[in-house]
Amino acid sequence: MQTPQDQRVWGLKPLAKRLKGRGKPHKVVIIAIARRLVTIANAILKTGETWRTQPR
C-alpha cells in the first residue's frame, strides 16, 4: 500500500524501482529522476500553473 509520501512523487519511485530492476547503476537512476524533475519543472513554468502534489 502506498503512503501519502509515495503518492506525491509523480511516479518517480516506480521509475527508480523499474530502472533498478533492470540492473541500471545508481547514478543512472539518479540522473533519470533528475531529468524527470527538470521536465516537470519546465512544464510548470511553461504553462504558468501552480504546483500540484498530484498530476491530473
Secondary structure as the mmCIF struct_conf table of DSSP 4:
data_model
#
loop_
_struct_conf.conf_type_id
_struct_conf.id
_struct_conf.beg_label_comp_id
_struct_conf.beg_label_asym_id
_struct_conf.beg_label_seq_id
_struct_conf.end_label_comp_id
_struct_conf.end_label_asym_id
_struct_conf.end_label_seq_id
HELX_RH_AL_P HELX_RH_AL_P1 PRO A 4 GLN A 7
TURN_TY1_P TURN_TY1_P1 ARG A 8 GLY A 11
HELX_RH_AL_P HELX_RH_AL_P2 LEU A 12 GLY A 21
TURN_TY1_P TURN_TY1_P2 ARG A 22 GLY A 23
HELX_RH_AL_P HELX_RH_AL_P3 HIS A 26 THR A 47
TURN_TY1_P TURN_TY1_P3 GLY A 48 GLY A 48
HELX_LH_PP_P HELX_LH_PP_P1 GLU A 49 TRP A 51
BEND BEND1 THR A 53 GLN A 54
#
